[in-house]
Amino acid sequence: MKHTPEPWVSTYNNTANGRILCVQQNEVGPSPLIAIIPFTNHIGMKTREANAHLIETAPNLLKSCKELHFEILRILSESGLSISVTTHDVLQKAKQTISKAIRN
């Protein structure tokens, strides 16, 4: 499964029901919609904007996590160093998160 290509941006869009906060692909013309962050009384404006920015950066976070995971494993393999239980757990969490993001 592939995600919508980056870059993603968060924008306010006007609708018949008022303004909504969206995350969409940043391209000229109609852009694919990635997410709508709803306006509710339970989530404040700053939290909605923080959620939008997190979603907006997801492709770059995934790419960076994959690269970092690969580099750490490469360095460990080349050096022959053993790793602590904590480092092993962190690498496993990274691998699980990457797998969840790409559904592999």
C-alpha positions as CSV (number, residue, x, y, z in Angstrom):
1,M,0.0,0.0,0.0
2,K,1.3,3.4,-0.9
3,H,0.3,6.7,0.7
4,T,-0.4,9.9,-1.2
5,P,2.9,11.4,-2.3
6,E,4.2,14.3,-0.3
7,P,4.3,17.2,0.4
8,W,1.2,17.4,2.5
9,V,-0.1,20.7,3.9
10,S,-2.7,21.7,6.4
11,T,-5.2,24.3,5.2
12,Y,-8.5,25.9,6.2
13,N,-11.1,25.4,3.6
14,N,-14.5,27.2,3.4
15,T,-17.6,25.0,3.1
16,A,-21.3,25.6,3.2
17,N,-21.1,24.7,6.9
18,G,-18.2,27.0,7.7
19,R,-14.4,26.6,7.7
20,I,-12.8,23.2,8.2
21,L,-9.2,22.2,8.8
22,C,-7.9,19.8,6.2
23,V,-4.7,18.1,5.4
24,Q,-4.2,17.7,1.6
25,Q,-1.5,17.1,-0.9
26,N,0.3,20.3,-1.9
27,E,-0.1,20.5,-5.6
28,V,-1.4,22.9,-8.2
29,G,-5.1,22.4,-8.9
30,P,-7.4,20.1,-7.0
31,S,-5.5,18.4,-4.3
32,P,-6.2,14.9,-2.9
33,L,-7.7,15.2,0.6
34,I,-5.8,13.3,3.2
35,A,-7.7,14.1,6.4
36,I,-10.3,16.4,7.9
37,I,-9.8,17.6,11.4
38,P,-13.2,18.2,12.8
39,F,-14.3,21.2,14.8
40,T,-15.8,20.0,18.1
41,N,-16.2,21.5,21.5
42,H,-14.0,18.7,23.0
43,I,-10.8,19.6,21.0
44,G,-9.4,23.1,21.2
45,M,-8.1,25.0,18.2
46,K,-4.4,24.6,19.2
47,T,-4.9,20.8,19.6
48,R,-6.6,20.6,16.2
49,E,-3.8,22.5,14.5
50,A,-1.2,20.3,16.3
51,N,-3.0,17.2,15.0
52,A,-3.1,18.6,11.5
53,H,0.7,19.4,11.6
54,L,1.4,15.8,12.9
55,I,-0.6,14.3,10.0
56,E,1.0,16.8,7.6
57,T,4.5,15.6,8.6
58,A,3.7,11.8,8.6
59,P,5.4,11.0,5.2
60,N,8.6,12.6,6.3
61,L,8.5,11.0,9.8
62,L,8.0,7.6,8.2
63,K,10.9,8.2,5.8
64,S,13.2,9.4,8.5
65,C,12.2,6.5,10.8
66,K,12.9,4.0,8.1
67,E,16.3,5.6,7.3
68,L,17.3,5.8,10.9
69,H,16.3,2.2,11.6
70,F,18.3,1.0,8.6
71,E,21.4,3.0,9.5
72,I,21.4,1.8,13.1
73,L,21.1,-1.8,12.0
74,R,23.9,-1.3,9.4
75,I,26.2,0.3,12.0
76,L,25.6,-2.5,14.5
77,S,26.2,-5.1,11.8
78,E,29.4,-3.6,10.6
79,S,30.8,-2.9,14.1
80,G,29.9,-6.3,15.6
81,L,28.7,-4.5,18.8
82,S,26.1,-6.1,20.9
83,I,23.1,-4.0,21.9
84,S,21.3,-3.5,25.2
85,V,17.8,-4.8,25.8
86,T,16.6,-1.2,25.7
87,T,18.1,-0.6,22.3
88,H,16.7,-3.8,21.0
89,D,13.2,-2.8,22.3
90,V,13.5,0.6,20.7
91,L,14.5,-1.0,17.3
92,Q,11.6,-3.4,17.6
93,K,9.1,-0.6,18.3
94,A,10.5,1.3,15.3
95,K,10.1,-1.8,13.1
96,Q,6.6,-2.3,14.3
97,T,5.7,1.3,13.7
98,I,7.1,1.3,10.2
99,S,5.2,-2.0,9.5
100,K,2.0,-0.5,10.8
101,A,2.4,2.7,8.7
102,I,3.0,0.7,5.5
103,R,0.8,-2.3,6.5
104,N,3.4,-5.0,6.0
